[in-house]
Amino acid sequence: MSDAAYLAATEDQVRVLREAGHIKRQLLAENPELSGQDVLGQLDQLVIDVSEKAERVTAELVAEAECRHCGHSVMRVGDSAWRHNAAPPM
Ligand SMILES: [Zn+2]
């Protein structure tokens, strides 16, 4: 892993854990009687819901095709420019 990728992955972890802590505090603020088990169950359910949403959004927005120049696979999100999935051949 490159230094830049390592830094990005570490920042991602911090962001995800901060978000989890934020959601936990929100759940407990809404219902202080929740047990630890309840909070973890709701976090698990949230992961399932958001993952399903991400799959739906991906199916809706991501288009894949074959590059008309080199035949490799290309993709685009929404109406952005087409990009090769991997580096195009030289
Ligand atoms: Zn190409």
PDB file of the backbone (N, CA, C, O) and the ligand in Angstrom, with CONECT records:
HET     ZN  A 101       1
ATOM      1  N   MET A   1       0.853  -1.195   0.000  1.00  0.00           N
ATOM      2  CA  MET A   1       0.000   0.000   0.000  1.00  0.00           C
ATOM      3  C   MET A   1       0.890   1.246   0.000  1.00  0.00           C
ATOM      4  O   MET A   1       1.831   1.348   0.786  1.00  0.00           O
ATOM      5  N   SER A   2       0.583   2.179  -0.879  1.00  0.00           N
ATOM      6  CA  SER A   2       1.386   3.405  -0.938  1.00  0.00           C
ATOM      7  C   SER A   2       1.136   4.253   0.304  1.00  0.00           C
ATOM      8  O   SER A   2       0.148   4.057   1.011  1.00  0.00           O
ATOM      9  N   ASP A   3       2.031   5.190   0.562  1.00  0.00           N
ATOM     10  CA  ASP A   3       1.860   6.081   1.718  1.00  0.00           C
ATOM     11  C   ASP A   3       0.543   6.849   1.612  1.00  0.00           C
ATOM     12  O   ASP A   3      -0.167   7.028   2.602  1.00  0.00           O
ATOM     13  N   ALA A   4       0.228   7.303   0.385  1.00  0.00           N
ATOM     14  CA  ALA A   4      -1.002   8.082   0.188  1.00  0.00           C
ATOM     15  C   ALA A   4      -2.232   7.210   0.454  1.00  0.00           C
ATOM     16  O   ALA A   4      -3.205   7.665   1.056  1.00  0.00           O
ATOM     17  N   ALA A   5      -2.179   5.946  -0.002  1.00  0.00           N
ATOM     18  CA  ALA A   5      -3.313   5.037   0.216  1.00  0.00           C
ATOM     19  C   ALA A   5      -3.443   4.715   1.702  1.00  0.00           C
ATOM     20  O   ALA A   5      -4.553   4.615   2.225  1.00  0.00           O
ATOM     21  N   TYR A   6      -2.294   4.551   2.388  1.00  0.00           N
ATOM     22  CA  TYR A   6      -2.293   4.267   3.822  1.00  0.00           C
ATOM     23  C   TYR A   6      -2.901   5.436   4.594  1.00  0.00           C
ATOM     24  O   TYR A   6      -3.700   5.249   5.511  1.00  0.00           O
ATOM     25  N   LEU A   7      -2.504   6.638   4.201  1.00  0.00           N
ATOM     26  CA  LEU A   7      -3.044   7.842   4.845  1.00  0.00           C
ATOM     27  C   LEU A   7      -4.556   7.938   4.611  1.00  0.00           C
ATOM     28  O   LEU A   7      -5.314   8.226   5.537  1.00  0.00           O
ATOM     29  N   ALA A   8      -4.982   7.698   3.383  1.00  0.00           N
ATOM     30  CA  ALA A   8      -6.414   7.783   3.052  1.00  0.00           C
ATOM     31  C   ALA A   8      -7.194   6.720   3.822  1.00  0.00           C
ATOM     32  O   ALA A   8      -8.286   6.994   4.322  1.00  0.00           O
ATOM     33  N   ALA A   9      -6.641   5.505   3.922  1.00  0.00           N
ATOM     34  CA  ALA A   9      -7.325   4.417   4.637  1.00  0.00           C
ATOM     35  C   ALA A   9      -7.447   4.762   6.121  1.00  0.00           C
ATOM     36  O   ALA A   9      -8.479   4.507   6.742  1.00  0.00           O
ATOM     37  N   THR A  10      -6.386   5.343   6.684  1.00  0.00           N
ATOM     38  CA  THR A  10      -6.403   5.721   8.099  1.00  0.00           C
ATOM     39  C   THR A  10      -7.434   6.821   8.336  1.00  0.00           C
ATOM     40  O   THR A  10      -8.175   6.782   9.318  1.00  0.00           O
ATOM     41  N   GLU A  11      -7.481   7.795   7.441  1.00  0.00           N
ATOM     42  CA  GLU A  11      -8.471   8.869   7.572  1.00  0.00           C
ATOM     43  C   GLU A  11      -9.888   8.319   7.443  1.00  0.00           C
ATOM     44  O   GLU A  11     -10.803   8.766   8.135  1.00  0.00           O
ATOM     45  N   ASP A  12     -10.061   7.336   6.539  1.00  0.00           N
ATOM     46  CA  ASP A  12     -11.368   6.678   6.379  1.00  0.00           C
ATOM     47  C   ASP A  12     -11.796   6.014   7.677  1.00  0.00           C
ATOM     48  O   ASP A  12     -12.948   6.134   8.094  1.00  0.00           O
ATOM     49  N   GLN A  13     -10.849   5.301   8.325  1.00  0.00           N
ATOM     50  CA  GLN A  13     -11.161   4.608   9.581  1.00  0.00           C
ATOM     51  C   GLN A  13     -11.604   5.603  10.643  1.00  0.00           C
ATOM     52  O   GLN A  13     -12.579   5.365  11.355  1.00  0.00           O
ATOM     53  N   VAL A  14     -10.885   6.722  10.750  1.00  0.00           N
ATOM     54  CA  VAL A  14     -11.237   7.744  11.739  1.00  0.00           C
ATOM     55  C   VAL A  14     -12.639   8.275  11.459  1.00  0.00           C
ATOM     56  O   VAL A  14     -13.449   8.428  12.373  1.00  0.00           O
ATOM     57  N   ARG A  15     -12.916   8.552  10.190  1.00  0.00           N
ATOM     58  CA  ARG A  15     -14.214   9.103   9.805  1.00  0.00           C
ATOM     59  C   ARG A  15     -15.344   8.113  10.135  1.00  0.00           C
ATOM     60  O   ARG A  15     -16.384   8.498  10.669  1.00  0.00           O
ATOM     61  N   VAL A  16     -15.122   6.840   9.807  1.00  0.00           N
ATOM     62  CA  VAL A  16     -16.140   5.808  10.048  1.00  0.00           C
ATOM     63  C   VAL A  16     -16.398   5.646  11.544  1.00  0.00           C
ATOM     64  O   VAL A  16     -17.548   5.556  11.972  1.00  0.00           O
ATOM     65  N   LEU A  17     -15.325   5.609  12.339  1.00  0.00           N
ATOM     66  CA  LEU A  17     -15.498   5.404  13.782  1.00  0.00           C
ATOM     67  C   LEU A  17     -16.131   6.627  14.436  1.00  0.00           C
ATOM     68  O   LEU A  17     -16.940   6.487  15.353  1.00  0.00           O
ATOM     69  N   ARG A  18     -15.771   7.829  13.972  1.00  0.00           N
ATOM     70  CA  ARG A  18     -16.418   9.041  14.489  1.00  0.00           C
ATOM     71  C   ARG A  18     -17.907   9.009  14.187  1.00  0.00           C
ATOM     72  O   ARG A  18     -18.730   9.352  15.036  1.00  0.00           O
ATOM     73  N   GLU A  19     -18.251   8.591  12.963  1.00  0.00           N
ATOM     74  CA  GLU A  19     -19.646   8.518  12.558  1.00  0.00           C
ATOM     75  C   GLU A  19     -20.397   7.491  13.416  1.00  0.00           C
ATOM     76  O   GLU A  19     -21.526   7.736  13.840  1.00  0.00           O
ATOM     77  N   ALA A  20     -19.758   6.340  13.666  1.00  0.00           N
ATOM     78  CA  ALA A  20     -20.383   5.314  14.512  1.00  0.00           C
ATOM     79  C   ALA A  20     -20.632   5.871  15.914  1.00  0.00           C
ATOM     80  O   ALA A  20     -21.692   5.642  16.496  1.00  0.00           O
ATOM     81  N   GLY A  21     -19.659   6.599  16.450  1.00  0.00           N
ATOM     82  CA  GLY A  21     -19.830   7.198  17.773  1.00  0.00           C
ATOM     83  C   GLY A  21     -20.957   8.219  17.777  1.00  0.00           C
ATOM     84  O   GLY A  21     -21.731   8.305  18.731  1.00  0.00           O
ATOM     85  N   HIS A  22     -21.038   8.991  16.699  1.00  0.00           N
ATOM     86  CA  HIS A  22     -22.095  10.001  16.565  1.00  0.00           C
ATOM     87  C   HIS A  22     -23.469   9.329  16.533  1.00  0.00           C
ATOM     88  O   HIS A  22     -24.399   9.771  17.207  1.00  0.00           O
ATOM     89  N   ILE A  23     -23.586   8.255  15.743  1.00  0.00           N
ATOM     90  CA  ILE A  23     -24.866   7.535  15.639  1.00  0.00           C
ATOM     91  C   ILE A  23     -25.235   6.925  16.993  1.00  0.00           C
ATOM     92  O   ILE A  23     -26.393   6.984  17.408  1.00  0.00           O
ATOM     93  N   LYS A  24     -24.258   6.346  17.673  1.00  0.00           N
ATOM     94  CA  LYS A  24     -24.508   5.754  19.002  1.00  0.00           C
ATOM     95  C   LYS A  24     -25.055   6.818  19.952  1.00  0.00           C
ATOM     96  O   LYS A  24     -26.038   6.578  20.653  1.00  0.00           O
ATOM     97  N   ARG A  25     -24.421   7.997  19.979  1.00  0.00           N
ATOM     98  CA  ARG A  25     -24.890   9.066  20.883  1.00  0.00           C
ATOM     99  C   ARG A  25     -26.298   9.520  20.506  1.00  0.00           C
ATOM    100  O   ARG A  25     -27.122   9.807  21.374  1.00  0.00           O
ATOM    101  N   GLN A  26     -26.564   9.584  19.179  1.00  0.00           N
ATOM    102  CA  GLN A  26     -27.904   9.974  18.719  1.00  0.00           C
ATOM    103  C   GLN A  26     -28.960   8.970  19.178  1.00  0.00           C
ATOM    104  O   GLN A  26     -30.019   9.345  19.681  1.00  0.00           O
ATOM    105  N   LEU A  27     -28.648   7.674  18.992  1.00  0.00           N
ATOM    106  CA  LEU A  27     -29.596   6.619  19.394  1.00  0.00           C
ATOM    107  C   LEU A  27     -29.889   6.717  20.885  1.00  0.00           C
ATOM    108  O   LEU A  27     -31.040   6.609  21.308  1.00  0.00           O
ATOM    109  N   LEU A  28     -28.840   6.924  21.678  1.00  0.00           N
ATOM    110  CA  LEU A  28     -29.023   6.987  23.138  1.00  0.00           C
ATOM    111  C   LEU A  28     -29.715   8.283  23.555  1.00  0.00           C
ATOM    112  O   LEU A  28     -30.428   8.306  24.558  1.00  0.00           O
ATOM    113  N   ALA A  29     -29.515   9.357  22.800  1.00  0.00           N
ATOM    114  CA  ALA A  29     -30.196  10.614  23.116  1.00  0.00           C
ATOM    115  C   ALA A  29     -31.695  10.464  22.860  1.00  0.00           C
ATOM    116  O   ALA A  29     -32.515  10.979  23.620  1.00  0.00           O
ATOM    117  N   GLU A  30     -32.049   9.746  21.768  1.00  0.00           N
ATOM    118  CA  GLU A  30     -33.460   9.530  21.437  1.00  0.00           C
ATOM    119  C   GLU A  30     -34.113   8.573  22.418  1.00  0.00           C
ATOM    120  O   GLU A  30     -35.285   8.729  22.760  1.00  0.00           O
ATOM    121  N   ASN A  31     -33.348   7.575  22.875  1.00  0.00           N
ATOM    122  CA  ASN A  31     -33.901   6.572  23.782  1.00  0.00           C
ATOM    123  C   ASN A  31     -32.830   6.115  24.774  1.00  0.00           C
ATOM    124  O   ASN A  31     -32.128   5.135  24.524  1.00  0.00           O
ATOM    125  N   PRO A  32     -32.705   6.830  25.911  1.00  0.00           N
ATOM    126  CA  PRO A  32     -31.648   6.540  26.889  1.00  0.00           C
ATOM    127  C   PRO A  32     -31.790   5.156  27.530  1.00  0.00           C
ATOM    128  O   PRO A  32     -30.860   4.678  28.180  1.00  0.00           O
ATOM    129  N   GLU A  33     -32.950   4.510  27.349  1.00  0.00           N
ATOM    130  CA  GLU A  33     -33.166   3.196  27.969  1.00  0.00           C
ATOM    131  C   GLU A  33     -32.555   2.052  27.151  1.00  0.00           C
ATOM    132  O   GLU A  33     -32.516   0.913  27.615  1.00  0.00           O
ATOM    133  N   LEU A  34     -32.078   2.351  25.933  1.00  0.00           N
ATOM    134  CA  LEU A  34     -31.533   1.288  25.077  1.00  0.00           C
ATOM    135  C   LEU A  34     -30.367   0.598  25.770  1.00  0.00           C
ATOM    136  O   LEU A  34     -29.535   1.244  26.407  1.00  0.00           O
ATOM    137  N   SER A  35     -30.319  -0.717  25.635  1.00  0.00           N
ATOM    138  CA  SER A  35     -29.171  -1.472  26.147  1.00  0.00           C
ATOM    139  C   SER A  35     -28.051  -1.422  25.107  1.00  0.00           C
ATOM    140  O   SER A  35     -28.265  -1.024  23.963  1.00  0.00           O
ATOM    141  N   GLY A  36     -26.864  -1.830  25.523  1.00  0.00           N
ATOM    142  CA  GLY A  36     -25.748  -1.914  24.583  1.00  0.00           C
ATOM    143  C   GLY A  36     -26.100  -2.824  23.418  1.00  0.00           C
ATOM    144  O   GLY A  36     -25.765  -2.541  22.268  1.00  0.00           O
ATOM    145  N   GLN A  37     -26.790  -3.936  23.735  1.00  0.00           N
ATOM    146  CA  GLN A  37     -27.223  -4.892  22.709  1.00  0.00           C
ATOM    147  C   GLN A  37     -28.157  -4.220  21.696  1.00  0.00           C
ATOM    148  O   GLN A  37     -28.040  -4.438  20.490  1.00  0.00           O
ATOM    149  N   ASP A  38     -29.086  -3.400  22.207  1.00  0.00           N
ATOM    150  CA  ASP A  38     -30.025  -2.687  21.324  1.00  0.00           C
ATOM    151  C   ASP A  38     -29.273  -1.749  20.390  1.00  0.00           C
ATOM    152  O   ASP A  38     -29.537  -1.700  19.189  1.00  0.00           O
ATOM    153  N   VAL A  39     -28.327  -1.003  20.967  1.00  0.00           N
ATOM    154  CA  VAL A  39     -27.567  -0.032  20.161  1.00  0.00           C
ATOM    155  C   VAL A  39     -26.800  -0.760  19.062  1.00  0.00           C
ATOM    156  O   VAL A  39     -26.799  -0.331  17.908  1.00  0.00           O
ATOM    157  N   LEU A  40     -26.136  -1.883  19.433  1.00  0.00           N
ATOM    158  CA  LEU A  40     -25.380  -2.634  18.427  1.00  0.00           C
ATOM    159  C   LEU A  40     -26.309  -3.205  17.361  1.00  0.00           C
ATOM    160  O   LEU A  40     -25.963  -3.224  16.179  1.00  0.00           O
ATOM    161  N   GLY A  41     -27.489  -3.671  17.775  1.00  0.00           N
ATOM    162  CA  GLY A  41     -28.472  -4.199  16.826  1.00  0.00           C
ATOM    163  C   GLY A  41     -28.911  -3.118  15.853  1.00  0.00           C
ATOM    164  O   GLY A  41     -29.045  -3.372  14.656  1.00  0.00           O
ATOM    165  N   GLN A  42     -29.137  -1.910  16.364  1.00  0.00           N
ATOM    166  CA  GLN A  42     -29.567  -0.819  15.481  1.00  0.00           C
ATOM    167  C   GLN A  42     -28.444  -0.402  14.537  1.00  0.00           C
ATOM    168  O   GLN A  42     -28.692  -0.070  13.377  1.00  0.00           O
ATOM    169  N   LEU A  43     -27.202  -0.420  15.039  1.00  0.00           N
ATOM    170  CA  LEU A  43     -26.056  -0.115  14.169  1.00  0.00           C
ATOM    171  C   LEU A  43     -25.954  -1.170  13.058  1.00  0.00           C
ATOM    172  O   LEU A  43     -25.719  -0.832  11.898  1.00  0.00           O
ATOM    173  N   ASP A  44     -26.135  -2.458  13.421  1.00  0.00           N
ATOM    174  CA  ASP A  44     -26.098  -3.531  12.412  1.00  0.00           C
ATOM    175  C   ASP A  44     -27.180  -3.306  11.355  1.00  0.00           C
ATOM    176  O   ASP A  44     -26.926  -3.443  10.159  1.00  0.00           O
ATOM    177  N   GLN A  45     -28.388  -2.960  11.808  1.00  0.00           N
ATOM    178  CA  GLN A  45     -29.493  -2.746  10.881  1.00  0.00           C
ATOM    179  C   GLN A  45     -29.197  -1.566   9.962  1.00  0.00           C
ATOM    180  O   GLN A  45     -29.514  -1.596   8.773  1.00  0.00           O
ATOM    181  N   LEU A  46     -28.585  -0.526  10.528  1.00  0.00           N
ATOM    182  CA  LEU A  46     -28.228   0.652   9.737  1.00  0.00           C
ATOM    183  C   LEU A  46     -27.217   0.282   8.650  1.00  0.00           C
ATOM    184  O   LEU A  46     -27.315   0.755   7.518  1.00  0.00           O
ATOM    185  N   VAL A  47     -26.241  -0.572   9.002  1.00  0.00           N
ATOM    186  CA  VAL A  47     -25.247  -1.023   8.020  1.00  0.00           C
ATOM    187  C   VAL A  47     -25.955  -1.748   6.874  1.00  0.00           C
ATOM    188  O   VAL A  47     -25.637  -1.530   5.705  1.00  0.00           O
ATOM    189  N   ILE A  48     -26.921  -2.615   7.215  1.00  0.00           N
ATOM    190  CA  ILE A  48     -27.670  -3.354   6.184  1.00  0.00           C
ATOM    191  C   ILE A  48     -28.448  -2.377   5.303  1.00  0.00           C
ATOM    192  O   ILE A  48     -28.401  -2.469   4.076  1.00  0.00           O
ATOM    193  N   ASP A  49     -29.170  -1.436   5.937  1.00  0.00           N
ATOM    194  CA  ASP A  49     -29.992  -0.483   5.174  1.00  0.00           C
ATOM    195  C   ASP A  49     -29.139   0.377   4.246  1.00  0.00           C
ATOM    196  O   ASP A  49     -29.467   0.551   3.072  1.00  0.00           O
ATOM    197  N   VAL A  50     -28.045   0.911   4.780  1.00  0.00           N
ATOM    198  CA  VAL A  50     -27.214   1.816   3.979  1.00  0.00           C
ATOM    199  C   VAL A  50     -26.496   1.044   2.867  1.00  0.00           C
ATOM    200  O   VAL A  50     -26.298   1.575   1.775  1.00  0.00           O
ATOM    201  N   SER A  51     -26.104  -0.206   3.140  1.00  0.00           N
ATOM    202  CA  SER A  51     -25.464  -1.023   2.102  1.00  0.00           C
ATOM    203  C   SER A  51     -26.435  -1.289   0.965  1.00  0.00           C
ATOM    204  O   SER A  51     -26.059  -1.215  -0.205  1.00  0.00           O
ATOM    205  N   GLU A  52     -27.695  -1.603   1.302  1.00  0.00           N
ATOM    206  CA  GLU A  52     -28.705  -1.840   0.273  1.00  0.00           C
ATOM    207  C   GLU A  52     -28.945  -0.577  -0.536  1.00  0.00           C
ATOM    208  O   GLU A  52     -29.101  -0.626  -1.756  1.00  0.00           O
ATOM    209  N   LYS A  53     -28.974   0.559   0.161  1.00  0.00           N
ATOM    210  CA  LYS A  53     -29.165   1.830  -0.546  1.00  0.00           C
ATOM    211  C   LYS A  53     -28.005   2.078  -1.501  1.00  0.00           C
ATOM    212  O   LYS A  53     -28.213   2.496  -2.640  1.00  0.00           O
ATOM    213  N   ALA A  54     -26.769   1.818  -1.032  1.00  0.00           N
ATOM    214  CA  ALA A  54     -25.592   2.028  -1.881  1.00  0.00           C
ATOM    215  C   ALA A  54     -25.677   1.151  -3.130  1.00  0.00           C
ATOM    216  O   ALA A  54     -25.329   1.592  -4.226  1.00  0.00           O
ATOM    217  N   GLU A  55     -26.143  -0.102  -2.963  1.00  0.00           N
ATOM    218  CA  GLU A  55     -26.282  -0.997  -4.123  1.00  0.00           C
ATOM    219  C   GLU A  55     -27.318  -0.460  -5.101  1.00  0.00           C
ATOM    220  O   GLU A  55     -27.121  -0.517  -6.315  1.00  0.00           O
ATOM    221  N   ARG A  56     -28.428   0.066  -4.567  1.00  0.00           N
ATOM    222  CA  ARG A  56     -29.474   0.609  -5.441  1.00  0.00           C
ATOM    223  C   ARG A  56     -28.953   1.829  -6.198  1.00  0.00           C
ATOM    224  O   ARG A  56     -29.176   1.965  -7.401  1.00  0.00           O
ATOM    225  N   VAL A  57     -28.251   2.723  -5.473  1.00  0.00           N
ATOM    226  CA  VAL A  57     -27.732   3.942  -6.108  1.00  0.00           C
ATOM    227  C   VAL A  57     -26.699   3.578  -7.166  1.00  0.00           C
ATOM    228  O   VAL A  57     -26.668   4.179  -8.240  1.00  0.00           O
ATOM    229  N   THR A  58     -25.846   2.585  -6.862  1.00  0.00           N
ATOM    230  CA  THR A  58     -24.845   2.151  -7.835  1.00  0.00           C
ATOM    231  C   THR A  58     -25.527   1.610  -9.088  1.00  0.00           C
ATOM    232  O   THR A  58     -25.159   1.966 -10.207  1.00  0.00           O
ATOM    233  N   ALA A  59     -26.530   0.743  -8.892  1.00  0.00           N
ATOM    234  CA  ALA A  59     -27.238   0.162 -10.050  1.00  0.00           C
ATOM    235  C   ALA A  59     -27.898   1.260 -10.873  1.00  0.00           C
ATOM    236  O   ALA A  59     -27.989   1.163 -12.097  1.00  0.00           O
ATOM    237  N   GLU A  60     -28.356   2.302 -10.192  1.00  0.00           N
ATOM    238  CA  GLU A  60     -29.071   3.385 -10.854  1.00  0.00           C
ATOM    239  C   GLU A  60     -28.111   4.302 -11.623  1.00  0.00           C
ATOM    240  O   GLU A  60     -28.436   4.763 -12.717  1.00  0.00           O
ATOM    241  N   LEU A  61     -26.937   4.563 -11.054  1.00  0.00           N
ATOM    242  CA  LEU A  61     -26.071   5.621 -11.576  1.00  0.00           C
ATOM    243  C   LEU A  61     -24.847   5.157 -12.351  1.00  0.00           C
ATOM    244  O   LEU A  61     -24.313   5.912 -13.163  1.00  0.00           O
ATOM    245  N   VAL A  62     -24.389   3.919 -12.115  1.00  0.00           N
ATOM    246  CA  VAL A  62     -23.144   3.494 -12.746  1.00  0.00           C
ATOM    247  C   VAL A  62     -23.453   2.747 -14.039  1.00  0.00           C
ATOM    248  O   VAL A  62     -24.212   1.779 -14.041  1.00  0.00           O
ATOM    249  N   ALA A  63     -22.864   3.200 -15.124  1.00  0.00           N
ATOM    250  CA  ALA A  63     -23.013   2.539 -16.411  1.00  0.00           C
ATOM    251  C   ALA A  63     -21.664   1.959 -16.819  1.00  0.00           C
ATOM    252  O   ALA A  63     -20.623   2.581 -16.607  1.00  0.00           O
ATOM    253  N   GLU A  64     -21.687   0.759 -17.409  1.00  0.00           N
ATOM    254  CA  GLU A  64     -20.456   0.139 -17.872  1.00  0.00           C
ATOM    255  C   GLU A  64     -20.589  -0.177 -19.356  1.00  0.00           C
ATOM    256  O   GLU A  64     -21.678  -0.472 -19.848  1.00  0.00           O
ATOM    257  N   ALA A  65     -19.476  -0.110 -20.049  1.00  0.00           N
ATOM    258  CA  ALA A  65     -19.484  -0.395 -21.483  1.00  0.00           C
ATOM    259  C   ALA A  65     -18.074  -0.795 -21.909  1.00  0.00           C
ATOM    260  O   ALA A  65     -17.163  -0.906 -21.090  1.00  0.00           O
ATOM    261  N   GLU A  66     -17.922  -1.007 -23.221  1.00  0.00           N
ATOM    262  CA  GLU A  66     -16.621  -1.352 -23.778  1.00  0.00           C
ATOM    263  C   GLU A  66     -16.052  -0.112 -24.458  1.00  0.00           C
ATOM    264  O   GLU A  66     -16.760   0.580 -25.189  1.00  0.00           O
ATOM    265  N   CYS A  67     -14.782   0.165 -24.218  1.00  0.00           N
ATOM    266  CA  CYS A  67     -14.142   1.315 -24.852  1.00  0.00           C
ATOM    267  C   CYS A  67     -14.134   1.108 -26.364  1.00  0.00           C
ATOM    268  O   CYS A  67     -13.732   0.049 -26.846  1.00  0.00           O
ATOM    269  N   ARG A  68     -14.575   2.114 -27.105  1.00  0.00           N
ATOM    270  CA  ARG A  68     -14.647   1.934 -28.556  1.00  0.00           C
ATOM    271  C   ARG A  68     -13.269   2.024 -29.203  1.00  0.00           C
ATOM    272  O   ARG A  68     -13.117   1.708 -30.383  1.00  0.00           O
ATOM    273  N   HIS A  69     -12.258   2.457 -28.435  1.00  0.00           N
ATOM    274  CA  HIS A  69     -10.902   2.549 -28.977  1.00  0.00           C
ATOM    275  C   HIS A  69     -10.096   1.286 -28.726  1.00  0.00           C
ATOM    276  O   HIS A  69      -9.441   0.772 -29.632  1.00  0.00           O
ATOM    277  N   CYS A  70     -10.141   0.783 -27.489  1.00  0.00           N
ATOM    278  CA  CYS A  70      -9.277  -0.355 -27.151  1.00  0.00           C
ATOM    279  C   CYS A  70     -10.060  -1.594 -26.728  1.00  0.00           C
ATOM    280  O   CYS A  70      -9.472  -2.667 -26.590  1.00  0.00           O
ATOM    281  N   GLY A  71     -11.361  -1.477 -26.519  1.00  0.00           N
ATOM    282  CA  GLY A  71     -12.153  -2.651 -26.185  1.00  0.00           C
ATOM    283  C   GLY A  71     -12.154  -3.015 -24.704  1.00  0.00           C
ATOM    284  O   GLY A  71     -12.860  -3.936 -24.293  1.00  0.00           O
ATOM    285  N   HIS A  72     -11.366  -2.297 -23.899  1.00  0.00           N
ATOM    286  CA  HIS A  72     -11.370  -2.574 -22.458  1.00  0.00           C
ATOM    287  C   HIS A  72     -12.644  -1.999 -21.839  1.00  0.00           C
ATOM    288  O   HIS A  72     -13.338  -1.185 -22.448  1.00  0.00           O
ATOM    289  N   SER A  73     -12.931  -2.442 -20.618  1.00  0.00           N
ATOM    290  CA  SER A  73     -14.179  -1.975 -20.011  1.00  0.00           C
ATOM    291  C   SER A  73     -14.016  -0.550 -19.472  1.00  0.00           C
ATOM    292  O   SER A  73     -12.980  -0.181 -18.918  1.00  0.00           O
ATOM    293  N   VAL A  74     -15.071   0.223 -19.656  1.00  0.00           N
ATOM    294  CA  VAL A  74     -15.104   1.599 -19.180  1.00  0.00           C
ATOM    295  C   VAL A  74     -16.382   1.785 -18.359  1.00  0.00           C
ATOM    296  O   VAL A  74     -17.345   1.033 -18.510  1.00  0.00           O
ATOM    297  N   MET A  75     -16.375   2.787 -17.497  1.00  0.00           N
ATOM    298  CA  MET A  75     -17.567   3.057 -16.698  1.00  0.00           C
ATOM    299  C   MET A  75     -17.722   4.549 -16.489  1.00  0.00           C
ATOM    300  O   MET A  75     -16.774   5.318 -16.649  1.00  0.00           O
ATOM    301  N   ARG A  76     -18.918   4.942 -16.134  1.00  0.00           N
ATOM    302  CA  ARG A  76     -19.126   6.327 -15.765  1.00  0.00           C
ATOM    303  C   ARG A  76     -20.231   6.401 -14.716  1.00  0.00           C
ATOM    304  O   ARG A  76     -21.089   5.522 -14.636  1.00  0.00           O
ATOM    305  N   VAL A  77     -20.196   7.460 -13.918  1.00  0.00           N
ATOM    306  CA  VAL A  77     -21.206   7.695 -12.893  1.00  0.00           C
ATOM    307  C   VAL A  77     -22.069   8.845 -13.372  1.00  0.00           C
ATOM    308  O   VAL A  77     -21.574   9.941 -13.633  1.00  0.00           O
ATOM    309  N   GLY A  78     -23.373   8.587 -13.488  1.00  0.00           N
ATOM    310  CA  GLY A  78     -24.286   9.621 -13.963  1.00  0.00           C
ATOM    311  C   GLY A  78     -23.890  10.071 -15.346  1.00  0.00           C
ATOM    312  O   GLY A  78     -23.693   9.246 -16.238  1.00  0.00           O
ATOM    313  N   ASP A  79     -23.768  11.394 -15.539  1.00  0.00           N
ATOM    314  CA  ASP A  79     -23.408  11.882 -16.868  1.00  0.00           C
ATOM    315  C   ASP A  79     -21.953  12.361 -16.908  1.00  0.00           C
ATOM    316  O   ASP A  79     -21.583  13.182 -17.747  1.00  0.00           O
ATOM    317  N   SER A  80     -21.121  11.827 -15.970  1.00  0.00           N
ATOM    318  CA  SER A  80     -19.699  12.166 -15.992  1.00  0.00           C
ATOM    319  C   SER A  80     -19.036  11.495 -17.197  1.00  0.00           C
ATOM    320  O   SER A  80     -19.654  10.689 -17.893  1.00  0.00           O
ATOM    321  N   ALA A  81     -17.763  11.843 -17.430  1.00  0.00           N
ATOM    322  CA  ALA A  81     -17.046  11.274 -18.579  1.00  0.00           C
ATOM    323  C   ALA A  81     -16.780   9.786 -18.354  1.00  0.00           C
ATOM    324  O   ALA A  81     -16.659   9.331 -17.217  1.00  0.00           O
ATOM    325  N   TRP A  82     -16.690   9.029 -19.465  1.00  0.00           N
ATOM    326  CA  TRP A  82     -16.343   7.615 -19.375  1.00  0.00           C
ATOM    327  C   TRP A  82     -14.899   7.484 -18.941  1.00  0.00           C
ATOM    328  O   TRP A  82     -14.046   8.258 -19.375  1.00  0.00           O
ATOM    329  N   ARG A  83     -14.613   6.500 -18.078  1.00  0.00           N
ATOM    330  CA  ARG A  83     -13.250   6.223 -17.631  1.00  0.00           C
ATOM    331  C   ARG A  83     -12.974   4.734 -17.728  1.00  0.00           C
ATOM    332  O   ARG A  83     -13.864   3.904 -17.539  1.00  0.00           O
ATOM    333  N   HIS A  84     -11.697   4.405 -18.032  1.00  0.00           N
ATOM    334  CA  HIS A  84     -11.311   2.996 -18.020  1.00  0.00           C
ATOM    335  C   HIS A  84     -11.326   2.490 -16.584  1.00  0.00           C
ATOM    336  O   HIS A  84     -10.916   3.204 -15.668  1.00  0.00           O
ATOM    337  N   ASN A  85     -11.800   1.253 -16.382  1.00  0.00           N
ATOM    338  CA  ASN A  85     -11.818   0.674 -15.044  1.00  0.00           C
ATOM    339  C   ASN A  85     -10.395   0.439 -14.535  1.00  0.00           C
ATOM    340  O   ASN A  85     -10.123   0.602 -13.346  1.00  0.00           O
ATOM    341  N   ALA A  86      -9.508   0.063 -15.420  1.00  0.00           N
ATOM    342  CA  ALA A  86      -8.106  -0.081 -15.076  1.00  0.00           C
ATOM    343  C   ALA A  86      -7.330   0.790 -16.039  1.00  0.00           C
ATOM    344  O   ALA A  86      -7.915   1.386 -16.944  1.00  0.00           O
ATOM    345  N   ALA A  87      -6.034   0.872 -15.862  1.00  0.00           N
ATOM    346  CA  ALA A  87      -5.230   1.686 -16.770  1.00  0.00           C
ATOM    347  C   ALA A  87      -5.408   1.176 -18.193  1.00  0.00           C
ATOM    348  O   ALA A  87      -5.341  -0.033 -18.415  1.00  0.00           O
ATOM    349  N   PRO A  88      -5.633   2.054 -19.161  1.00  0.00           N
ATOM    350  CA  PRO A  88      -5.774   1.606 -20.550  1.00  0.00           C
ATOM    351  C   PRO A  88      -4.433   1.065 -21.048  1.00  0.00           C
ATOM    352  O   PRO A  88      -3.378   1.478 -20.567  1.00  0.00           O
ATOM    353  N   PRO A  89      -4.476   0.149 -22.004  1.00  0.00           N
ATOM    354  CA  PRO A  89      -3.217  -0.397 -22.560  1.00  0.00           C
ATOM    355  C   PRO A  89      -2.434   0.718 -23.250  1.00  0.00           C
ATOM    356  O   PRO A  89      -3.022   1.653 -23.793  1.00  0.00           O
ATOM    357  N   MET A  90      -1.098   0.614 -23.225  1.00  0.00           N
ATOM    358  CA  MET A  90      -0.266   1.640 -23.851  1.00  0.00           C
ATOM    359  C   MET A  90      -0.363   1.529 -25.376  1.00  0.00           C
ATOM    360  O   MET A  90       0.267   2.306 -26.093  1.00  0.00           O
TER     361      MET A  90
HETATM  362 ZN    ZN A 101      -9.747   2.462 -24.329  1.00  0.00          ZN2+
END
